[in-house]
Amino acid sequence: MPTLYTTIRKPLITEKGLNVKETEGTLVFDVAPEATKTEVKQAVEALFKVKVAAVRTSNVMGKERRRGKYAGFRPDWKKAYVRLKAGEKMPEYVSNL
């Protein structure tokens, strides 16, 4: 059984992620590729002490990266969009941006 910190690797702090957080009340996380929606929901509720309304996941394919004549791929990863229930306080994991 995965732990909270192996299920949720890190919050995605991008321009799109912060915009979704402010407008729609949705948090964006980089999660383990084998994590299910229920595991992500339980981990977010336990870590941030909030109620989750819905979880959407997306598998992201790794991009090709080149160094001169050598080419390789970055690893595939999974991202989760976690929508909080109405009235829940948005956790602040980003400061000084």
Secondary structure by P-SEA (a helix, b strand, c coil): ccccccccccccccaaaaaaaacccbbbbbccccccaaaaaaaaaaaccccccbbbbbbbbbbbbbcccbbbbcccbbbbbbbbcccbbbbcccccc
